Amino acid sequence: MIQEVVTLVVFAVFATLVLKEPLQTRHLISFGLLLAAVWVMFK
């Protein structure tokens, strides 16, 4: 699970800085859901 979070963070930074793609609300919601899943898994 942590691997997915790291991968998405790296992708978001790459897409924002290199590809000049803005982060959208749906991306932030999906990050939040993944973080919640990691928290539940390791609780």
N, C-alpha and C positions, 0 to 999 in steps of 0.2 A: 504493500500500500504506500509506503513512504517513497518508493521508486516512482510511482505515478505522480505523486505530489511534486517531487523534484523535477520530473520530466515536464509537467505542465508549467511550472514556474520558469524553467529555462526556455520553454517554447514561447511563453508570454513575453518574456524579456526580449528574446530574439525577434519576435513578430513586431513588437513595439519599436525597438531601436533600429533594427536593420530593415525590416519591410515597411516600416511606418504605418502599421495597422493599429488603429485605436482599440483599446480594450473596451469591450461592451459589457453591459450589465449581465448578460447571460454567462459570460466568462467568469465574472466575479461570483455569481451564484454557484456555478459548478465548482470553483475552487473551494468555496465554503462548504459545499456538500462533501467534497472529498476529504477536507480536513475533519469534518464531523465523523466521517466513516473511519478515518484513522484513529480518532479519539475513542470511538466506541470499540474498535478492534483491540486497542491496547489498554483499555480501562480495566 
